[in-house]
Amino acid sequence: MSLVVSEDEAVTARHALSEERLAHLRLQIRRSVSSPGTVSDRQLDDAIAQAVRAFAENDADALRAAEIVGLYFEEIGRRQARRGDDVAALRQAFRSARAAMQRGLSYGIGDAITGDRFIRLREELMTYMNLLYHHARQGLENEHRRVGATTAASGPLDPDRGDDGSRFSRDQRRALARLEPGEQIQVLVSFAHALPGELCRQPGVVADRDRHLALVPATWTSTRLGERLTRQAVLGPAVGPTDAAASASLVWRAARMLADGATRDPRVLVPVEDLLGALLLDGDPMLSSLLATKHLGPWEAMPVARRLALGEFLLTMLERPQPTNKLARELGIPPQTAHSRIKNLRHLLGDSLDDPTTRLELIVALRQMLPLWRSDCSEVQVAEVTARSAPVPSGLRGSRRRSR
């Protein structure tokens, strides 16, 4: 039982924290740490959802809840370090999240806890946010130290170090130089965790200093590799030494997408060939964000439900061109609605809708924005239903009767 509230009050609070109210709280926090037009961030959404639920299910016990979700936030910190954030940026994001938590607390608890108990609950919530911040900061600083050490080891003039983080160590460059004509290797990358030491010590395997990237003989089968992995990794194609750097760049990007939650695959060993579509459409967050702003920025003024309906219709129309009536049947809408949406899209996009390059850009932008719009739409609907079902104070009911 939490020290903040009594056991009876904790039970009451858990009942008050319905799924609808938790969804409202998650939405407020996510909006507080996201810029307008930001693409969907599934890893951050998952971390926020886990944090809110852990605090609610552990009776507002900050220490116990932070122990449960601490690793989520250490990984968020590592990810933000890889994206170039520093401690100041992380601190500002958590400051915004704290403010959102405070604003949403009254709605989340309702009348279940009031007075001094509510004040103590709010203090416990701020303690919880501080603990999560320290977990995230630890992950961020550890990743900055790791990258700094690797950069120092590689040297500033290392020609095999790419902007995307992929690089070859001196031992790996030597191994590539010793390959016989026609001999090939495969690049293996584990972005979030080090590759197993036992694997990296196998004959013919050459890993970098931090064991995130290894060169593996092309003769090794996927089964043999998978048996030696404990965490997820991405395997590149068999290539010669002249194509090794390009392969490493591609595999590194794919592994980073899996680590960041931009795409998902349940397998421990993922061939990069199975992620080519995701790499093409979602492999560059900055590019996707720019495309979303370029083509879909004006859509932000629309109600979220209309934006979602038009976006889903447009994506289906672009990915699977077909007669309008057939498209309407596939989407389960009347033909006249389909014709109306095409007219609206023509008004929004004009003749650019017929340009092949623009159509490809729209597919990339929509694939990034639709998950966020779906989440916003469902959470707004939940909040509206909750508001309608909330009890009306007796004084307000009387005034409504008199107004009739």
N, C-alpha and C positions, 0 to 999 in steps of 0.2 A: 504493500500500500504506500502511496506517495505521502511525504511529509507535508505536502501543501494542502491537501484536502482530506477530509475524513473518508472512510470507506463508503458510507452511504452517499456522500456527495460525489465521490468518484464514479459510482454506479450511475447516478443521475446524470453526471456530465457525459459519460459514455453514451447514454441514450440520447442526450441532446446533440452530440456530435454525429448526426446522421451522415450518410454518404453524400447527400445533397449539400450539406453545410461544409463538409470537408472539401468537396469539389469547388465550392465557392472560394474557400480559403486558398486552395492550390492555385486557382486562377488569379487571385489577387497577387500572390507572391510571384508567380511566373511573369505577370505583366510588369511588376515592379523592377525586375532585373533584366527585362528584354526591351530593346529599342523598337520603335514602331517599324513595321515591315520586316522584322527579324524572321529568318526562316525557322521552321520547326526544329526544336532541339530536344530529341527524345531522351537523351541521357540526362539532361537537366530536369526534364519533366519527371522522369522516373525517380531521381534523387529527391525532388521536392515532395512527390507523393509518398515516398518511403518515410521521409522526415516527419511529415504531418501525421501520418498514420501511427508511427512509432510513439510520438508524443501523446497521442490520444489513447492508444491501447495500453500504454504503460502508466496511466493515471497521472500524467503531467510530471513524471519523474525524469528530470533533465539528464542526470548522469546515466540512468539505465537506458533511456532512449538514445542518447548519443553513442553509447557503446554499440548499440545495434546497427546504427546507420553511419558510424564514423568512417568506415572503409569506402562507402559511396562518396563521401565528400573529400576524402583524400584523393580519390581518382578524379573527381571534378577539379581539384586543385592542380593535379598533374596535367590534366587536359588543358586548363587555362594557361599554364606555363608554356605548353607546346604551342598555344595560339598567340603567345607574346604578351600575356598579361603579367603585371607585376603585383606586389603586395598592395599598393595603393588602389589599383583597379579592383582587386578582390575585396578589399575593405569597403569600398564604395558600393559594390554589389550587395554585400551583406548588410550594409547600413540601410539600403533600400528595402531589402527583404525584411529586416526588423520592423521598419515602419509599416510595411504591408501586414505583417503578422499582428501587430498591435491593432491596426484598423479592423482586421478580420476577426479578432478574438471575441469581441462583444457579440457579433452575429453568430460565430461558431458555438458559443456557450449558451447564448440566450439568457434566460432567467435561472438556469440551473445553479449557478454560483454567483453570489453577489457580495457586496461590502468588502470587508477585510480579506475574505477568502479570494475574491476576485483579484485584489491587488497583489496578494501573494502568488496567485497563479500567473499573473502577468510578469512578476519578477522571475519566477521559475522559467517562464518562456524566454525571457531575455538571457538567462543563464544558458539555456539550451542553445540559443542562437550563437552565443559566444563560444560554446564548446564545438559546435559545427564549424564555425569560422576557423578555430584553431586546427581542426582536422584538415580543412581545405588548405589552410596556409602551410601546414606541414607538407602536404602533398605538393603544393606549388614550389616551395623552397627546395624540397628534395629533387624535384625534376629539374629545376634550374641548376642545382649543383651537379646533377648527372650530366646534363647537356654541356655545362661548362667544362667538366672534366674531359668529356669526349672531344669537345672542340679543341682543348689544349693539346690532347694527345694527337689529334689529326693534323693540327697545324693550320694556320690561316690560309696557306697557299695550296692546300690539298685539292688537286684537280678533280678528285672523285667524290668530293663532298657537294651534294646538290642543295638547292634552296629548300627542297622538300624534306630534308633531314637524312636521306639515304647517303651512305658513304661506305668506303672500303678502308679497312685498316691496312697498315703496311704489310702484315702477314698475308692478308687477302690479296693484295696486289701482286705479291710475290707468287702466291699460288696460281693466280691467273696467268702470270707470265710463264710459268712452268708447264702449262697445259700443252699437250701435243696437238699437232694439226688435226682438226676434226673432233677433238675431245671436248666435251661439254660439261657444264655445271648447272645447278639450279640454285636460285636465291630463296632462302627461307627467312621470314621476318615474323617476330613476335613483338608487337609495338608496345603493349602495356606491361608485359612481364618478360623477364630474362628467359632465354631458352634453357632447357635443362643442361646442367654441367656434364652429365653422362653423355648426352647426345653430342655436345660440342667437343668431347674428347675422343670421339670415334675416328678411326683412320679415314683420311680423306675429307673430313669436315673441318672447315676453318671459320671460326667465329670472330666477331669484333670484340673489343675489350669488354663491353658491357653485355655481350651475348644477346643482343637484340636482332642482329643480322648475321646469318651464316651462309657460307658457300657449301653446297652439298653435292656429292658426285651425282651425275645424271643417271647413273646405274641404280641408284637407290629407288625403290618403289614407294608409293604412297603408304602402303600398309606398313612397311618397315619404318618409315618416318613417324607415322601416326602412333605406333606402339611406344615410341620413345618420348612423345610429347605429353606434358601435363597441363599446359595452357594452350589457348588457341593461337595458331600461327597460319600464315599465308605462304603458299609455295608457288614460285614462279616457274615458267617453262624452261626446258633444257635449252641453253644458249651457249655460244662460244664466247671467248674472252672479249671480243669487240662489242658484243651486245650486252655484256654483264651489267654495265652501269645503267643502261636504259631499263633493263629488267628490274634491277634493284629499285629504281625510282618508282616504277609502276607497282611493284609488290609492296613497297613502303607505304604508298598512298592507300592501297587497298587495306592493309593492316591497320592504318590509322583510322580509316572509315569504320571498320569493325569495332575498334577500341572506343571511338567516340559515339557509337550508336547510330551513325548515319546509315548503316545498312546492317543486316543481321544474317547470321548463319549459325546453326546449332553445332556444326561439326568442329572438332578440334583442329583438324588439318583441312584448310580450304584452298583449293586450287585457284589461282588468280583468274584463270579462264572463266570461272563461274561468277566472277564479280565484274566482268567487263562492262555489262550494261549499267551497273551502279557507278562504276568509274566514269563512264561516259556522261551520265546524266547528273550524278551527284558528287563527283569526285573532287570538285573545287568549290568549297563553301563560299569563298569570296565571289567567284564567278556566278554561282547560283543566286547569291544575294543581289548582285548587280542586275542580273536579268529580271529578278522578281521586282526590284524597284523600277527598272526601265519599263516593263510591260504591265505590271499589276499595281504599281504605286497608287494610281488614281482610284483603284477599286477599294482602297481603305475607307473611302467616304461612304460606301454602300453599307446597309445593314448586313451583318455577318451571314444571315440565312440566305439572302439573295446572292451575296458574293460566293458562297459555297455552292449554291445551285448552278450558277453560271460557270464557275470554275470546273465542277465535275462534268458538266455538259460539254464544255470546250475541250477538256482533256480527252474525253471519250471520242469526240468528233475528230480530233487531231490524230489520235493513235489508231483509230479504227474507222477510216472514212467509209461511209455507207449512205444510202438514201435516208432522207429525214424521217420518213415514217418508220423505217426499220430501226433507226437510232432511237426514236421515241419508244418503240416496243422494248428495246434492250434496257432503257433507263426506267421503264414503267411510268411514262408520263404521256398525256394526251398529245396527239400530233400537233394540235394548234399551239400547245405550250412549247413544243420543240421549235416550231416556226417562229414563235415570238422570241425565244432565246437567241436564235440565229440572227434575227433582226437587231436585238439589243447588242449582240457581239459585234455585228457589222458597224453599229453606231459607235461602239467603244474603240474598235481596232481599225476600222476602215479597210482600205485596200491591202494593208500590210498582212491581213489574214490570209491572203493568197500567196505571199512570198515564202518560198521554202525555208529560207534561213530564219525568218521570223517565226514560222510554225515550229521549228526545232527549238528555238529559244523559249517559246511559250510552253512547250512540253517540259523543259528543264525547270522553268520558273514555277509552273503549276505543281509539278511533283514535289517541289520543296514547300510550297505554301499550303497545299490542300490539307495535309495532316494537321497543321496549326489551325486552319479555319474549321476543320471538323471538331477539333477539341474545343475551340472557342464557342462554336455553335451549340454543342451539347451542354457545355457548362452554363452558358447563358440561359438555355432552355430550362435547365435544372433550377437555376437561381430564380427564374420567373415563376416556375411551378411552386417553389418553396415560398416565395413571397405571397402568392395567391392563397396558399393554404395556411399561412400564419394566422393565429387568432387575432381578431380585431379587438382593441380595448373597448370596454363597455361604453365609455363616454363617446368614442368615435362612432360606435354602432347607433347610439341614440341620435347623434347629429345627422347620421345618414338617413335614419327614418324620418327625422323632421324635414330633411331636404327634399324628400319625396312628396 
